[in-house]
Amino acid sequence: MAELRTACLMLLALTGITGVLYPLAVTGIAQVLFPSQANGSLIVSGGAPVGSALIGQPFDDPRYFWGRPSATSGFANNAAASSGSNLGPRSDALLEAVKARIAALHAADPTNTAPVPVDLVTASGSGLDPHITPAAAAYQLGRVARARGLPPALVASLVAAHTEGRWLGVLGEPRVAVLPLNLALDRLTAR
């Protein structure tokens, strides 16, 4: 009986420590040291959250820069179902999806004869990538400028302002944050 009582007391004590105290301590430290990240890296516009800096958003209006396609299940950019498509390079389904994405890009900008950057037609490993390459942004620049009635140089300066460099100047590749860029375009054309 003494062992059962000791085991129950240990269960309650460890549950309190690992199930209550430790999570509260970690959450408190995160809120103090990294408040944006601890709250989902939310992007706020007009006082309301419009997305996360970590999760891509689906755009298909010609007035906006389009992000990477999403392969998540259920719906595009479903953060609860992060996954790639698992389609290999010889997959007929992948080939058809890429062809459809190229056709959509050409339909949105029929005058653009440049090669389509690969990140505009293939999903990332997570299916949630919120960035595109500078080449993908440059490919879309003319369409967005014409659709919004803006000078291409002004749109190019916005793209440059929303291009993130390599981490610590060495790791990763330069990338363009799509949602903040599109929000900046909306603010610019709302004036």
C-alpha positions as a Markdown table, in Angstrom:
| # | Residue | x | y | z |
|---|---|---|---|---|
| 1 | Met | 0.0 | 0.0 | 0.0 |
| 2 | Ala | 2.9 | 2.4 | 0.7 |
| 3 | Glu | 4.3 | 1.8 | -2.8 |
| 4 | Leu | 0.9 | 2.7 | -4.3 |
| 5 | Arg | 0.6 | 5.9 | -2.3 |
| 6 | Thr | 4.2 | 6.9 | -3.2 |
| 7 | Ala | 3.5 | 6.1 | -6.9 |
| 8 | Cys | 0.3 | 8.2 | -6.9 |
| 9 | Leu | 2.1 | 11.1 | -5.2 |
| 10 | Met | 5.0 | 10.9 | -7.7 |
| 11 | Leu | 2.5 | 10.9 | -10.6 |
| 12 | Leu | 0.7 | 14.0 | -9.2 |
| 13 | Ala | 4.0 | 15.8 | -8.6 |
| 14 | Leu | 5.5 | 15.0 | -12.0 |
| 15 | Thr | 2.3 | 15.9 | -13.7 |
| 16 | Gly | 2.3 | 19.2 | -12.0 |
| 17 | Ile | 5.9 | 19.9 | -12.8 |
| 18 | Thr | 6.0 | 18.6 | -16.4 |
| 19 | Gly | 2.4 | 19.2 | -17.3 |
| 20 | Val | 1.8 | 22.6 | -15.7 |
| 21 | Leu | 4.9 | 24.4 | -14.3 |
| 22 | Tyr | 7.3 | 23.6 | -17.2 |
| 23 | Pro | 4.8 | 24.7 | -20.0 |
| 24 | Leu | 3.9 | 27.8 | -18.1 |
| 25 | Ala | 7.6 | 28.7 | -17.6 |
| 26 | Val | 8.5 | 28.1 | -21.3 |
| 27 | Thr | 5.5 | 30.1 | -22.4 |
| 28 | Gly | 6.3 | 33.0 | -20.1 |
| 29 | Ile | 9.9 | 33.0 | -21.3 |
| 30 | Ala | 8.9 | 32.9 | -24.9 |
| 31 | Gln | 6.4 | 35.7 | -24.4 |
| 32 | Val | 9.1 | 37.9 | -22.9 |
| 33 | Leu | 12.0 | 37.1 | -25.2 |
| 34 | Phe | 10.2 | 36.3 | -28.5 |
| 35 | Pro | 6.7 | 37.7 | -28.4 |
| 36 | Ser | 6.0 | 37.7 | -32.1 |
| 37 | Gln | 7.2 | 34.2 | -32.7 |
| 38 | Ala | 5.4 | 32.9 | -29.6 |
| 39 | Asn | 2.1 | 34.3 | -30.9 |
| 40 | Gly | 2.4 | 32.7 | -34.4 |
| 41 | Ser | 4.4 | 35.4 | -36.2 |
| 42 | Leu | 1.1 | 37.1 | -37.1 |
| 43 | Ile | 1.0 | 39.8 | -39.7 |
| 44 | Val | -1.5 | 42.5 | -38.8 |
| 45 | Ser | -3.1 | 44.9 | -41.2 |
| 46 | Gly | -5.8 | 47.5 | -40.3 |
| 47 | Gly | -5.7 | 46.2 | -36.7 |
| 48 | Ala | -6.6 | 42.6 | -37.6 |
| 49 | Pro | -4.5 | 39.6 | -38.2 |
| 50 | Val | -4.4 | 38.8 | -42.0 |
| 51 | Gly | -1.9 | 35.9 | -41.9 |
| 52 | Ser | 1.3 | 34.5 | -40.6 |
| 53 | Ala | 4.9 | 35.3 | -41.8 |
| 54 | Leu | 5.4 | 31.5 | -41.6 |
| 55 | Ile | 2.5 | 30.3 | -43.7 |
| 56 | Gly | 1.8 | 31.1 | -47.4 |
| 57 | Gln | -1.4 | 32.5 | -48.5 |
| 58 | Pro | -3.2 | 31.6 | -51.8 |
| 59 | Phe | -3.3 | 34.5 | -54.3 |
| 60 | Asp | -4.7 | 34.2 | -57.8 |
| 61 | Asp | -5.8 | 37.8 | -58.6 |
| 62 | Pro | -3.5 | 39.3 | -61.3 |
| 63 | Arg | -3.1 | 42.4 | -59.1 |
| 64 | Tyr | -1.1 | 40.4 | -56.5 |
| 65 | Phe | 2.1 | 38.5 | -56.5 |
| 66 | Trp | 1.4 | 34.8 | -56.4 |
| 67 | Gly | 3.2 | 32.5 | -53.9 |
| 68 | Arg | 4.3 | 28.9 | -54.3 |
| 69 | Pro | 1.6 | 26.4 | -54.9 |
| 70 | Ser | 0.5 | 24.4 | -51.9 |
| 71 | Ala | 0.3 | 20.6 | -51.7 |
| 72 | Thr | -1.5 | 20.5 | -48.3 |
| 73 | Ser | -4.5 | 18.3 | -48.0 |
| 74 | Gly | -8.0 | 19.6 | -47.4 |
| 75 | Phe | -7.3 | 23.1 | -48.9 |
| 76 | Ala | -4.3 | 25.2 | -50.0 |
| 77 | Asn | -2.0 | 26.4 | -47.3 |
| 78 | Asn | -3.7 | 24.2 | -44.6 |
| 79 | Ala | -1.3 | 24.6 | -41.6 |
| 80 | Ala | -2.9 | 21.6 | -39.9 |
| 81 | Ala | -1.9 | 19.3 | -42.8 |
| 82 | Ser | 1.6 | 20.4 | -43.7 |
| 83 | Ser | 3.0 | 18.1 | -46.3 |
| 84 | Gly | 4.5 | 17.9 | -49.8 |
| 85 | Ser | 2.7 | 16.2 | -52.6 |
| 86 | Asn | 5.0 | 13.1 | -52.6 |
| 87 | Leu | 4.8 | 13.1 | -56.4 |
| 88 | Gly | 8.1 | 12.2 | -58.0 |
| 89 | Pro | 9.7 | 13.9 | -61.0 |
| 90 | Arg | 8.4 | 11.2 | -63.4 |
| 91 | Ser | 4.8 | 11.5 | -62.0 |
| 92 | Asp | 2.1 | 12.1 | -64.6 |
| 93 | Ala | 0.0 | 13.9 | -61.9 |
| 94 | Leu | 2.9 | 16.2 | -61.1 |
| 95 | Leu | 3.4 | 17.0 | -64.8 |
| 96 | Glu | -0.3 | 17.8 | -65.3 |
| 97 | Ala | -0.3 | 20.0 | -62.2 |
| 98 | Val | 2.7 | 21.9 | -63.4 |
| 99 | Lys | 1.2 | 22.3 | -66.9 |
| 100 | Ala | -2.0 | 23.7 | -65.3 |
| 101 | Arg | 0.0 | 26.1 | -63.2 |
| 102 | Ile | 1.9 | 27.3 | -66.2 |
| 103 | Ala | -1.3 | 27.8 | -68.1 |
| 104 | Ala | -2.8 | 29.8 | -65.3 |
| 105 | Leu | 0.3 | 32.1 | -65.2 |
| 106 | His | 0.2 | 32.6 | -69.0 |
| 107 | Ala | -3.6 | 33.3 | -68.8 |
| 108 | Ala | -3.0 | 36.0 | -66.2 |
| 109 | Asp | -0.1 | 37.6 | -68.2 |
| 110 | Pro | -0.3 | 36.5 | -71.9 |
| 111 | Thr | 2.4 | 38.9 | -73.0 |
| 112 | Asn | 5.0 | 37.4 | -70.7 |
| 113 | Thr | 7.2 | 35.0 | -72.7 |
| 114 | Ala | 10.0 | 34.6 | -70.1 |
| 115 | Pro | 10.6 | 31.1 | -68.7 |
| 116 | Val | 8.4 | 30.4 | -65.7 |
| 117 | Pro | 10.5 | 30.0 | -62.5 |
| 118 | Val | 10.1 | 26.6 | -61.0 |
| 119 | Asp | 8.9 | 27.8 | -57.6 |
| 120 | Leu | 5.8 | 29.2 | -59.2 |
| 121 | Val | 4.7 | 25.8 | -60.4 |
| 122 | Thr | 6.0 | 23.3 | -57.8 |
| 123 | Ala | 5.1 | 23.1 | -54.1 |
| 124 | Ser | 7.6 | 23.2 | -51.3 |
| 125 | Gly | 8.3 | 20.2 | -49.0 |
| 126 | Ser | 5.9 | 21.6 | -46.4 |
| 127 | Gly | 3.3 | 23.0 | -48.8 |
| 128 | Leu | 3.3 | 26.2 | -46.7 |
| 129 | Asp | 6.2 | 28.3 | -48.0 |
| 130 | Pro | 5.4 | 32.0 | -47.6 |
| 131 | His | 8.3 | 33.1 | -49.9 |
| 132 | Ile | 9.1 | 33.1 | -53.5 |
| 133 | Thr | 12.5 | 33.6 | -55.2 |
| 134 | Pro | 13.5 | 37.0 | -56.5 |
| 135 | Ala | 13.2 | 35.4 | -60.0 |
| 136 | Ala | 9.6 | 34.5 | -59.4 |
| 137 | Ala | 8.9 | 38.0 | -58.2 |
| 138 | Ala | 10.6 | 39.5 | -61.3 |
| 139 | Tyr | 8.6 | 37.2 | -63.5 |
| 140 | Gln | 5.3 | 38.6 | -62.1 |
| 141 | Leu | 6.4 | 42.2 | -61.8 |
| 142 | Gly | 5.1 | 43.4 | -65.1 |
| 143 | Arg | 1.7 | 41.8 | -64.6 |
| 144 | Val | 1.2 | 43.3 | -61.2 |
| 145 | Ala | 2.4 | 46.8 | -62.3 |
| 146 | Arg | 0.0 | 46.8 | -65.3 |
| 147 | Ala | -3.0 | 45.4 | -63.2 |
| 148 | Arg | -2.5 | 48.1 | -60.6 |
| 149 | Gly | -1.6 | 51.0 | -63.0 |
| 150 | Leu | 1.8 | 51.5 | -61.3 |
| 151 | Pro | 5.2 | 52.2 | -62.8 |
| 152 | Pro | 7.3 | 48.9 | -62.9 |
| 153 | Ala | 10.2 | 50.7 | -61.2 |
| 154 | Leu | 8.0 | 51.5 | -58.2 |
| 155 | Val | 6.8 | 47.8 | -58.0 |
| 156 | Ala | 10.4 | 46.7 | -58.3 |
| 157 | Ser | 11.4 | 48.9 | -55.4 |
| 158 | Leu | 8.7 | 47.3 | -53.3 |
| 159 | Val | 9.9 | 43.9 | -54.2 |
| 160 | Ala | 13.4 | 44.9 | -53.3 |
| 161 | Ala | 12.2 | 46.2 | -49.9 |
| 162 | His | 10.5 | 42.9 | -49.2 |
| 163 | Thr | 13.4 | 40.7 | -50.3 |
| 164 | Glu | 15.1 | 39.0 | -47.4 |
| 165 | Gly | 18.8 | 38.1 | -47.7 |
| 166 | Arg | 20.7 | 35.0 | -46.6 |
| 167 | Trp | 20.6 | 34.3 | -42.8 |
| 168 | Leu | 23.8 | 35.6 | -41.3 |
| 169 | Gly | 24.8 | 36.5 | -44.9 |
| 170 | Val | 25.6 | 32.9 | -45.6 |
| 171 | Leu | 22.8 | 30.4 | -45.0 |
| 172 | Gly | 19.8 | 30.0 | -47.4 |
| 173 | Glu | 18.9 | 31.9 | -50.5 |
| 174 | Pro | 17.4 | 35.4 | -51.0 |
| 175 | Arg | 13.6 | 35.3 | -50.9 |
| 176 | Val | 10.6 | 37.6 | -51.2 |
| 177 | Ala | 7.9 | 37.6 | -48.5 |
| 178 | Val | 4.7 | 37.4 | -50.6 |
| 179 | Leu | 2.0 | 38.5 | -48.1 |
| 180 | Pro | 3.9 | 41.6 | -46.7 |
| 181 | Leu | 4.6 | 42.6 | -50.3 |
| 182 | Asn | 1.0 | 42.3 | -51.4 |
| 183 | Leu | -0.1 | 44.2 | -48.3 |
| 184 | Ala | 2.4 | 47.0 | -49.2 |
| 185 | Leu | 0.9 | 47.1 | -52.7 |
| 186 | Asp | -2.6 | 47.4 | -51.2 |
| 187 | Arg | -1.5 | 50.3 | -49.0 |
| 188 | Leu | 0.2 | 52.0 | -51.9 |
| 189 | Thr | -2.8 | 51.8 | -54.2 |
| 190 | Ala | -5.3 | 52.7 | -51.5 |
| 191 | Arg | -4.0 | 56.2 | -51.3 |
